[in-house]
Amino acid sequence: MLELTDVHTYYGNIRALRGISLSVAPGEIVTLIGANGAGKTTTLRTILGTARARHGTVRFNGHQLDTLTTDRIVRLGIAQSPEGRRIFPRMTVLENLELGAFARPDRAAIAPDLDRVFTLFPRLSERSAQTGGTLSGGEQQMLAIGRALMARPALLLLDEPSMGLSPILVDTIFRIIQDINRQGTTILLVEQNARMALRVAHRGYVMQTGRIVLHDAAAALLRSDLVRKTYLGEK
Amino acid sequence: MTVNARRPLGWAALVAALVAYPFVDRVLGFQTVHAVSDGMIYVLLALGLNIVVGYAGLLDLGYAAFFAIGAYSMGLLNSPVLGSPLYGHAWSFWVCIWIAAAVSALLGVAIGAPTLRVRGDYLAIITLGFGEIIPVAIRNLGDVTIEIGSWRPIERLNLTGGENGVNPVGRPYLPGVPFETDPVPWYFLILVIGAASLWAMNRLRDSRLGRAWMAIREDETAADCMGVNPISTKLLAFALGASFSGFAGSVYAAKLQAITPGAFEFQVSIMLLCMVVLGGAGSLKGVILGGMLITLFDRVVLTQTTFMVRALGRTLGVSALATADLTLWRWFFFGLGLVLVMVLRPQGLGGRRLSPAPIADDAEDPTSPDVASAPRVDAIPGWLRERARGGVAASPAILDVRGVTKRFGGVIALNEIDLVVPHGAIIGLIGPNGAGKTTFFNVVTGLVRPDAGRITFDGANLVGLRPNAVVARGIARTFQSIRLFQNMTVLENALVGEHCRLAATVPGAVLRPPAVIAEEARAHARARELLEFVGLGGKEHELARNLPYGDQRRLEIARALATEPRLLLLDEPSAGMNPREAETLTDLIGLLRRELALSVLLIEHHMEVVMGISDRITVLDYGTRIAEGPPAAIQRDARVIEAYLGTGYEQDLASRTSAS
């Protein structure tokens, strides 16, 4: 479904990705784990076209993404909940969510999806008429995820969805990730909470300074010494 | 004219070129000295505007008003037309130029004061209005009549010369130097004033005040929370920016020998703004370049090209070319140039190049993911240790909050919250998203005023203090979504933290007496030690925006420590960190408490961090305190589990215990 082959992405002279190859098959949850600065967010940005690969190819369902503009890529069926939330602060919660569905052709199916988001996050329902900027940090995180869900994408990119959320909501968010995956959405998940990410994912890639150093089934990664010591904080 | 010469040889060459220029010009018959002198006046104006726009980040669309005020201060005090008192005295120009600067600065404050509460676009609109008002007022104050019934206390009073302006204006007097129609003495006068102004501005930029301006430009709220008073700092930018236009206006009036209100219209403000933007806001070199380019293009290039085009037209017999006047196209060329520069080089011709934010550090060892090294006791700066020893407790609790309530519209964000931080304690503040935790921080730090309740810090009341005053008392904070001064260096960020512990004033910053030099050296040394301590040694000169995420978090803590706090408020410091990095952070917080007796109030969602390090924990839900107690009790509290922890946390804890 999604295939990155030897992708190199630069910021100016700085090599952020040094030859990433990874694939995501339909129906999978694949997680990218790694320390800050490893290049996880850059990988997502390269897929969506907000950063451009200097070498290598990004293919999605037969389309070559590295030549398309971001809005075209989104219309092919990829949506993301970006790092740092990036909500529209002067628009209401409801308007933010509706904008998530901006590129969808199936207008009739939008209302049930809105209900679904409000069921997932009752807090957003309570605050639907407030502007996004007045929400607390965690509530903005919910809004960013809800907005991505409204696009009902074939492939959902989630960048640290659990960041800033209370423990109970972290549980909820990972349950939601599994739920929407079972409903047919493929997910590429970037997470600092490696333990939870590997529990819900089918496969995982471990990144270090722009490279993939390990790649295996999620259950196997959970048992790997490198992952347990470095990313799970076990002694 | 560029000032890129750093070495003494380069400086000598530059000075020699500037001194030789008018004589070379005379020998070669170019006759450009007038244009260059006028160009330097505009450069001086643009440099003054640069303080407001480039340093403090306040968009001023009416700066020509200050130019007018400077010119009219000189004209009205030093012209025979309106019976000015100082006209005819040998020293009058040299006195009036200071008066003009002072009047401009005073009006800068008067204009600045009401605009300080508004930001961004609104501020620009207000300055636009002010820029329109001044020329109109000058026009209409040329003929003032006050009529009360049949009584006319003031009849046809001429205050400003009205539409006709003021003519003549007294010249400067200096023995042996003829300030007449020959432009060379004027050139040197303006050169000296300009060089002195530039020298002062350069020193201001690299001072406590310059850093405060830039911090306000980058993030006013964060600057306020680091101890920079935004009101006085912005007023100083307006006042100092205006005072330089007072100098420029004075020389302009004296050189031109006549001033009319038409010389200070809106387009002059726009042209000055173009000079700043074209050259690069915030860059002295760039603004000089922008100012000279625009003036010389207008005064020399366009007129010379017009001559050439006409000559060409006459030779070829094309009448359209023979009568062409390119100077009529001046605004077309300005516009085109501005568009091109903004497209090709948005930071301006001389601006600092903004490199994109790197994610991975190339120099890093690719096999080692362990970038966050453990904090070391011996790396704690000695001066910080001494500060920690100095304090004598005035009350049992360092922070005592009683019954604090805050409403936003109909929503109760905080409902009669009590919270006590004993000296040297680490107190956790947790709760569901939107429970009011960050609002609580905002209330304590003075960003939000509570509707009810008491807040005392070491026995003294905090309610009603501005954020910068709260910092001065000894409370520092970090922000949930990192709020560094993005386009300042790592070192400058830490130095802004020290702002409230430094004393240098404007004269001190410009004249640099030994006390100020020593203070700056000490501040730099301290900032470096702090950066070393948090693990940012060697990155002092990188822009904050180019740091990886984890480094940005660490820099926020260093900047907070630079304010020499006794209580540190940390808002989700481990957000976005993996368990390993969070562990390093936990060690750092523990170290600060143990070694520096620092008290900490901690908002955190990572339970490994908050449960492991807190002495006591307060739990908020919907603005209400639902639990308070030691971590073990909070973990078992049914309400906390239901509202916040969930059952997954216990499972997680259990699975980890069995795994290790």
Boltz contact constraints between the chains, C-beta under 6 A:
constraints:
  - contact:
      token1: [A, 11]
      token2: [B, 356]
      max_distance: 6.0
  - contact:
      token1: [A, 11]
      token2: [B, 358]
      max_distance: 6.0
  - contact:
      token1: [A, 12]
      token2: [B, 355]
      max_distance: 6.0
  - contact:
      token1: [A, 12]
      token2: [B, 356]
      max_distance: 6.0
  - contact:
      token1: [A, 14]
      token2: [B, 358]
      max_distance: 6.0
  - contact:
      token1: [A, 14]
      token2: [B, 362]
      max_distance: 6.0
  - contact:
      token1: [A, 15]
      token2: [B, 362]
      max_distance: 6.0
  - contact:
      token1: [A, 16]
      token2: [B, 359]
      max_distance: 6.0
  - contact:
      token1: [A, 16]
      token2: [B, 360]
      max_distance: 6.0
  - contact:
      token1: [A, 35]
      token2: [B, 369]
      max_distance: 6.0
  - contact:
      token1: [A, 36]
      token2: [B, 548]
      max_distance: 6.0
  - contact:
      token1: [A, 36]
      token2: [B, 549]
      max_distance: 6.0
  - contact:
      token1: [A, 36]
      token2: [B, 550]
      max_distance: 6.0
  - contact:
      token1: [A, 37]
      token2: [B, 359]
      max_distance: 6.0
  - contact:
      token1: [A, 37]
      token2: [B, 360]
      max_distance: 6.0
  - contact:
      token1: [A, 37]
      token2: [B, 548]
      max_distance: 6.0
  - contact:
      token1: [A, 39]
      token2: [B, 359]
      max_distance: 6.0
  - contact:
      token1: [A, 39]
      token2: [B, 360]
      max_distance: 6.0
  - contact:
      token1: [A, 42]
      token2: [B, 359]
      max_distance: 6.0
  - contact:
      token1: [A, 136]
      token2: [B, 433]
      max_distance: 6.0
  - contact:
      token1: [A, 136]
      token2: [B, 434]
      max_distance: 6.0
  - contact:
      token1: [A, 137]
      token2: [B, 480]
      max_distance: 6.0
  - contact:
      token1: [A, 138]
      token2: [B, 433]
      max_distance: 6.0
  - contact:
      token1: [A, 139]
      token2: [B, 433]
      max_distance: 6.0
  - contact:
      token1: [A, 139]
      token2: [B, 434]
      max_distance: 6.0
  - contact:
      token1: [A, 163]
      token2: [B, 575]
      max_distance: 6.0
  - contact:
      token1: [A, 163]
      token2: [B, 576]
      max_distance: 6.0
  - contact:
      token1: [A, 164]
      token2: [B, 575]
      max_distance: 6.0
  - contact:
      token1: [A, 166]
      token2: [B, 432]
      max_distance: 6.0
  - contact:
      token1: [A, 166]
      token2: [B, 433]
      max_distance: 6.0
  - contact:
      token1: [A, 166]
      token2: [B, 605]
      max_distance: 6.0
  - contact:
      token1: [A, 166]
      token2: [B, 644]
      max_distance: 6.0
  - contact:
      token1: [A, 167]
      token2: [B, 607]
      max_distance: 6.0
  - contact:
      token1: [A, 167]
      token2: [B, 645]
      max_distance: 6.0
  - contact:
      token1: [A, 167]
      token2: [B, 646]
      max_distance: 6.0
  - contact:
      token1: [A, 167]
      token2: [B, 649]
      max_distance: 6.0
  - contact:
      token1: [A, 168]
      token2: [B, 644]
      max_distance: 6.0
  - contact:
      token1: [A, 168]
      token2: [B, 646]
      max_distance: 6.0
  - contact:
      token1: [A, 171]
      token2: [B, 646]
      max_distance: 6.0
  - contact:
      token1: [A, 171]
      token2: [B, 648]
      max_distance: 6.0
  - contact:
      token1: [A, 192]
      token2: [B, 576]
      max_distance: 6.0
  - contact:
      token1: [A, 192]
      token2: [B, 578]
      max_distance: 6.0
  - contact:
      token1: [A, 208]
      token2: [B, 369]
      max_distance: 6.0
  - contact:
      token1: [A, 209]
      token2: [B, 360]
      max_distance: 6.0
  - contact:
      token1: [A, 209]
      token2: [B, 364]
      max_distance: 6.0
  - contact:
      token1: [A, 209]
      token2: [B, 366]
      max_distance: 6.0
  - contact:
      token1: [A, 210]
      token2: [B, 360]
      max_distance: 6.0
  - contact:
      token1: [A, 230]
      token2: [B, 369]
      max_distance: 6.0
  - contact:
      token1: [A, 231]
      token2: [B, 578]
      max_distance: 6.0
  - contact:
      token1: [A, 232]
      token2: [B, 579]
      max_distance: 6.0
  - contact:
      token1: [A, 233]
      token2: [B, 579]
      max_distance: 6.0
  - contact:
      token1: [A, 233]
      token2: [B, 580]
      max_distance: 6.0
  - contact:
      token1: [A, 233]
      token2: [B, 583]
      max_distance: 6.0
  - contact:
      token1: [A, 234]
      token2: [B, 660]
      max_distance: 6.0
  - contact:
      token1: [A, 235]
      token2: [B, 660]
      max_distance: 6.0
